[in-house]
Every structure is written in C-alpha cells, then in structure tokens.
Amino acid sequence: MQYQRIIATHTGGPEVLQVIEEELRPPADNQVRIRVLAAAVSRPDISVRQGKSLYNGTPLGQKFPFTPGYAVVGEVDAVGAKVSGVAAGA
C-alpha cells in the first residue's frame, strides 16, 4: 500500500517542499504506526526548514530530507509485536 507525505529536501522557503509517495511499512517491534488525520506545521518546523534555530538563530543540525508537522491527530492503525497498552483502532 502506498502513502503520501511532504518533505523538505533542503533548507529554504516553501519551494523546497515536495510531495512524495512511498510504500507503507509495518511498524518495528517497539513502534506504533498512526494514520494521520491532521497535522499542524508550527514555527519550529518552519525554522528547521529555514536552517535556523527558533531561539538564537544558530543552525539546528537537522538532517534532510525531513517531514514537517510532528503535532498530529490520528488513530493507531498498527502496533509492533512488543507494544503493550495500545491497540489498533485506538
């Protein structure tokens, strides 16, 4: 199954954002996979994309490409073999 995500390929403005399609992987033993229903892009995401720190203007050292929008709303759609206390559909 394929899914789409947005990546920042390198530092810069909105023009460095690209939509890519990848194969959906199962979660590793200690991971939970979330079907993202909504994602917020915040000031730290923009600062990383621009190659600077939110606080003092120094580089953050983010490796590219990266996916902005770590604040998400969604539902668990798969869990790894060693995960407890969470189930798919939660």
Residue pairs with C-beta under 8 A, 6 or more apart in sequence:
1 23
1 24
2 21
2 22
2 23
2 24
3 21
3 22
3 24
4 19
4 20
4 21
4 22
5 19
5 20
5 22
5 67
6 17
6 18
6 19
6 20
6 67
6 68
6 69
7 17
7 18
7 20
7 65
7 66
7 67
8 16
8 17
8 48
8 49
8 64
8 65
8 66
8 67
8 68
9 16
9 17
9 18
9 64
9 65
10 16
10 64
10 65
11 49
11 50
11 51
11 64
12 49
12 50
12 51
13 49
13 50
16 49
17 49
17 68
26 33
26 78
26 80
27 33
27 78
27 79
27 80
27 83
28 80
29 80
29 81
29 82
29 83
30 80
30 82
30 83
31 79
31 80
31 83
32 76
32 78
32 79
32 80
32 83
32 86
33 76
33 77
33 78
33 79
34 72
34 74
34 75
34 76
34 77
35 74
35 75
35 76
35 77
36 72
36 73
36 74
37 72
37 73
37 74
37 75
38 72
38 73
38 74
39 69
39 70
39 71
39 72
39 73
40 69
40 71
40 72
41 68
41 69
42 71
43 54
44 54
45 68
45 69
45 70
46 68
47 53
47 54
47 60
48 60
48 62
48 66
48 68
49 68
51 59
51 60
51 62
52 58
52 59
52 60
53 59
53 60
75 89
75 90
76 86
76 87
76 88
76 89
76 90
77 88
77 89
78 88
79 86
79 87
79 88
